[in-house]
Amino acid sequence: MQVHQAVASRRSIRAFLPEPVPGETIRRVLALAARAPSGGNLQPWHIDVLAGEALDALKATMQHQLKNGVEETPAYAVYPPSLPSPWRDRRFQVGEAMYARLGIPREDKAARMRWFANNYAFFGAPMALFCSVDRRMGPPQWADCGMYLQTVMLLLREEGLDSCPQECWAHYPDTVGRALALPAERMLFTGMAIGRADPAHPVNALETARAPLDETVRFSGV
Ligand SMILES: Cc1cc2nc3c(=O)[nH]c(=O)nc-3n(C[C@H](O)[C@H](O)[C@H](O)COP(=O)(O)O)c2cc1C
């Protein structure tokens, strides 16, 4: 697989087949992903990988939390408090496109919430990872984590695997922190579901749009 094929074929997958991901595969991917660049070579990412009983235990705990309406103070604000255009429109569009695939109308808030809760079962994925970062790190190191995670997702494509990054877990930092025994100085950034996409599930047919190049790039002297 060439890099452009990995980039073009990576999508956020929201329904997985149950077949397990071999331990050696994820070890190979994470060993190579560590070649991702980081300012000052800090390598600020901390990664926890879960599968099998460890994953089942976290899923069971989350089910319990959701059932009991437990709410936690989020690790951070996932979006700015008021999201102006064009970001607001892009977010709205992707949500509408996804729920259209699922046949869930805007008015059916309960069904939308039920679907969203699938996040907390990793959409049926047999493996998950979490990325956390020392609280002393700032925006540049958080950007480093993003580069690292995209490298992971592209390498997963080369292994024939799919993924979905999941910052929804930032809403349950205490639950995740306990499950992973994260030290107090460590802040949860995101989770990620990992496995093989279920090709039959309609949600996986979602192809998200991108802004035209000239909307996000300014060329000078090019
Ligand atoms: C850091 C990060 C966190 C995300 N968190 C979630 C999430 O919690 N749940 C979810 O369904 N998708 C999540 N996404 C997926 C985005 O919605 C998705 O990347 C975007 O809509 C573009 O679609 P694509 O990944 O299929 O290209 C996240 C993506 C990123 C990069």
The ligand as an SDF file (V2000), in Angstrom:
LIG
                    3D

 31 33  0  0  0  0  0  0  0  0999 V2000
   -9.2620   13.6670   17.7570 C   0  0  0  0  0  0  0  0  0  0  0  0
  -10.5130   13.1360   17.1430 C   0  0  0  0  0  0  0  0  0  0  0  0
  -11.5710   12.7420   17.9390 C   0  0  0  0  0  0  0  0  0  0  0  0
  -12.7390   12.2110   17.3950 C   0  0  0  0  0  0  0  0  0  0  0  0
  -13.7430   11.7840   18.2290 N   0  0  0  0  0  0  0  0  0  0  0  0
  -14.8080   11.1270   17.7130 C   0  0  0  0  0  0  0  0  0  0  0  0
  -15.7790   10.5340   18.5820 C   0  0  0  0  0  0  0  0  0  0  0  0
  -15.7170   10.6510   19.8000 O   0  0  0  0  0  0  0  0  0  0  0  0
  -16.7870    9.8230   18.0220 N   0  0  0  0  0  0  0  0  0  0  0  0
  -16.9040    9.6760   16.6620 C   0  0  0  0  0  0  0  0  0  0  0  0
  -17.8450    8.9980   16.2230 O   0  0  0  0  0  0  0  0  0  0  0  0
  -16.0120   10.2480   15.8120 N   0  0  0  0  0  0  0  0  0  0  0  0
  -14.9610   10.9480   16.3070 C   0  0  0  0  0  0  0  0  0  0  0  0
  -14.0060   11.4870   15.4600 N   0  0  0  0  0  0  0  0  0  0  0  0
  -14.1360   11.2770   14.0150 C   0  0  0  0  0  0  0  0  0  0  0  0
  -14.4810   12.5430   13.2480 C   0  0  0  0  0  0  0  0  0  0  0  0
  -15.8580   12.7880   13.3340 O   0  0  0  0  0  0  0  0  0  0  0  0
  -14.0240   12.3200   11.7970 C   0  0  0  0  0  0  0  0  0  0  0  0
  -12.6230   12.2250   11.7710 O   0  0  0  0  0  0  0  0  0  0  0  0
  -14.4520   13.4370   10.8410 C   0  0  0  0  0  0  0  0  0  0  0  0
  -15.8480   13.5500   10.7810 O   0  0  0  0  0  0  0  0  0  0  0  0
  -13.9060   13.1750    9.4310 C   0  0  0  0  0  0  0  0  0  0  0  0
  -14.3420   11.9050    8.9650 O   0  0  0  0  0  0  0  0  0  0  0  0
  -13.3390   10.7440    8.5670 P   0  0  0  0  0  0  0  0  0  0  0  0
  -12.4680   10.4560    9.7660 O   0  0  0  0  0  0  0  0  0  0  0  0
  -14.2190    9.5750    8.2210 O   0  0  0  0  0  0  0  0  0  0  0  0
  -12.5140   11.2240    7.4300 O   0  0  0  0  0  0  0  0  0  0  0  0
  -12.8530   12.0720   15.9960 C   0  0  0  0  0  0  0  0  0  0  0  0
  -11.8060   12.4910   15.1830 C   0  0  0  0  0  0  0  0  0  0  0  0
  -10.6430   13.0130   15.7360 C   0  0  0  0  0  0  0  0  0  0  0  0
   -9.5090   13.4110   14.8410 C   0  0  0  0  0  0  0  0  0  0  0  0
  1  2  1  0
  2  3  1  0
  2 30  2  0
  3  4  2  0
  4  5  1  0
  4 28  1  0
  5  6  2  0
  6  7  1  0
  6 13  1  0
  7  8  2  0
  7  9  1  0
  9 10  1  0
 10 11  2  0
 10 12  1  0
 12 13  2  0
 13 14  1  0
 14 15  1  0
 14 28  1  0
 15 16  1  0
 16 17  1  0
 16 18  1  0
 18 19  1  0
 18 20  1  0
 20 21  1  0
 20 22  1  0
 22 23  1  0
 23 24  1  0
 24 25  2  0
 24 26  1  0
 24 27  1  0
 28 29  2  0
 29 30  1  0
 30 31  1  0
M  END
$$$$
